[in-house]
Amino acid sequence: MDMLQIVTNNIMRRKARTFLTLLGISLGVAVIVALVSLSIGLKSNAVDIMGKVAGDITVMEKGQMFTMSNLDEDTMKEIQNISGVKMVAPTVMIIDMTRGFNVAGAEARGVDPGLEERFASSSWDIVEGRPLRSSDTYNVMVGTVVADQLDLKIGDTVTFMGYDFKVIGILSFGNTLLDQAYYLNIRTAREIANRPSDYVNIVRVKVSKPGTEDEVAKRINLSVPGVDARSSAVMSEQIGQFLSIIEKVTWAISAVAAIVGGVGIANTMLMSVIERTREIGVFKAVGWSNADVMKTILLEGLLLGFLGGAMGIGLGSVVTVVVKDQIPGFAGEITLVLIMEAMAFAVSLGIVGGLYPAYRAAHLDPVVALKAE
């Protein structure tokens, strides 16, 4: 009987205990896969947004972010006059918190149709219908995610913040966070938000010469008081760094759950060693070395870790798919690197969990072991 067959027989000897051990480690690994994949997806989406709609430079009120930012058209005109600025476009962002956070149709973005046609034509694709026009008041374009979730078609009526809008276009950015919003005339957005007629959340800037984004952003910060201008490359890097920290924290939290599974492996294998004391004595009596005994026990731990890891990766993938269906904005990404890291973690737990039981088994006195009941 070879070593692998002995290990397999040992694992199958106590099926219920083995199953509970595998369940413990698989749940821990599933938490790792689900949470880390969602954080990776969120990071990818957030960085993608900056590249698609932020322009070369994004300008907000100093010390504020996005919906909290409070600028006006006079500030936008000052920015337009800065050397190196080709054109600017305003955005007013509205979130209907009564619909929940990060759900399709909970966010609307007010844009200037005339400026948007020149500014953002390359970043979105009109799938059906037509783009907004300056004459549109209560007409709206919807992202493909909103259209799919709410089963909207051209000519349908949607209600946002108590106002009815006619759907005149369906557009796609190729990004779930952007495609789950409404896009309407900035004048109407100000009315809905009960803001002044010159109110602007953020100003997006295109530079005259590619490669001068950081330089122009510095000029804006020096010339226009009360604003914070950052190039999209800098903002993407900052967002990426922040979300990388979240990803590491997610790993740490998830690892705690997985370590519980590792303790389960150690307990299972220690009980197995105690139950097989006489059997181990027989192996040593017929010539097995301490190294052979240790290898057998560690192989058992490795196999438990591998099986638990495979189960956990499968379960975590299912959870990620379910969450993606329910919350489109949190598009999880299960990468090959994540799968390899999760499996390596699970196998490592199995090996570490088997170290003490293996040491104990290897150092059993064969004479004493053979006398065990």
Summary of the structure (lengths in Angstrom):
residues: 373
radius of gyration: 29.7
end to end distance: 23.6
largest distance: 95.6
contacts: 1297
relative contact order: 0.19
helix: 60%
strand: 18%
